[in-house]
């Protein structure tokens, strides 16, 4: 078992994101998960990401606040404890349109040739 304390989570920068602070909770360390990594993203009002896609799926879980997810022009608002899976190569945009910080858990597989 690998325990990683929140106080020890390292910040990371995600490409094509703005108004966000990301913390890596698990992943990319010895003894950690072998298939995916887990991040905690805190999006300021107006913060977001994309539009873009990745060659692997990702899972978003909103813990607090709300996040608008836009795929093929269709908008879906996720609130606390709502989640979604973004398919590989699916173009998505996310925007925090509220006046509250949105805290979101992100689960992403390791890119090929990493870890």
GIKA-V641653 format. One record per residue. N is the residue number from 0. RES is the residue in one small letter. PHI is phi in whole degrees, -180 to 180 (* if undefined). Layout:
n=N res=RES phi=PHI
n=N res=RES phi=PHI
This chain:
n=0 res=x phi=*
n=1 res=x phi=-115
n=2 res=x phi=-99
n=3 res=x phi=-127
n=4 res=x phi=-78
n=5 res=x phi=-55
n=6 res=x phi=-61
n=7 res=x phi=-99
n=8 res=x phi=-65
n=9 res=x phi=-94
n=10 res=x phi=-71
n=11 res=x phi=-143
n=12 res=x phi=-103
n=13 res=x phi=-101
n=14 res=x phi=-61
n=15 res=x phi=60
n=16 res=x phi=-112
n=17 res=x phi=-145
n=18 res=x phi=63
n=19 res=x phi=-142
n=20 res=x phi=-119
n=21 res=x phi=-108
n=22 res=x phi=-122
n=23 res=x phi=-84
n=24 res=x phi=-84
n=25 res=x phi=-147
n=26 res=x phi=125
n=27 res=x phi=64
n=28 res=x phi=-133
n=29 res=x phi=-60
n=30 res=x phi=83
n=31 res=x phi=-86
n=32 res=x phi=-62
n=33 res=x phi=-102
n=34 res=x phi=-113
n=35 res=x phi=-152
n=36 res=x phi=-126
n=37 res=x phi=-126
n=38 res=x phi=-122
n=39 res=x phi=-119
n=40 res=x phi=-109
n=41 res=x phi=-119
n=42 res=x phi=-96
n=43 res=x phi=-69
n=44 res=x phi=-54
n=45 res=x phi=86
n=46 res=x phi=-74
n=47 res=x phi=177
n=48 res=x phi=-156
n=49 res=x phi=85
n=50 res=x phi=-76
n=51 res=x phi=-167
n=52 res=x phi=-144
n=53 res=x phi=-132
n=54 res=x phi=-78
n=55 res=x phi=-133
n=56 res=x phi=-74
n=57 res=x phi=-144
n=58 res=x phi=-121
n=59 res=x phi=-112
n=60 res=x phi=-128
n=61 res=x phi=-80
n=62 res=x phi=-96
n=63 res=x phi=-155
n=64 res=x phi=82
n=65 res=x phi=-148
n=66 res=x phi=-137
n=67 res=x phi=-93
n=68 res=x phi=-108
n=69 res=x phi=-118
n=70 res=x phi=-136
n=71 res=x phi=53
n=72 res=x phi=79
n=73 res=x phi=-93
n=74 res=x phi=-103
n=75 res=x phi=-129
n=76 res=x phi=-97
n=77 res=x phi=-99
n=78 res=x phi=-109
n=79 res=x phi=-53
n=80 res=x phi=73
n=81 res=x phi=-79
n=82 res=x phi=-144
n=83 res=x phi=-151
n=84 res=x phi=-110
n=85 res=x phi=-100
n=86 res=x phi=-72
n=87 res=x phi=-56
n=88 res=x phi=66
n=89 res=x phi=-79
n=90 res=x phi=-78
n=91 res=x phi=-134
n=92 res=x phi=-130
n=93 res=x phi=-126
n=94 res=x phi=-143
n=95 res=x phi=-89
n=96 res=x phi=-92
n=97 res=x phi=-93
n=98 res=x phi=-97
n=99 res=x phi=-113
n=100 res=x phi=-66
n=101 res=x phi=-103
n=102 res=x phi=-105
n=103 res=x phi=-134
n=104 res=x phi=-88
n=105 res=x phi=-126
n=106 res=x phi=-119
n=107 res=x phi=-137
n=108 res=x phi=-68
n=109 res=x phi=-64
n=110 res=x phi=-63
n=111 res=x phi=-55
n=112 res=x phi=67
n=113 res=x phi=-118
n=114 res=x phi=89
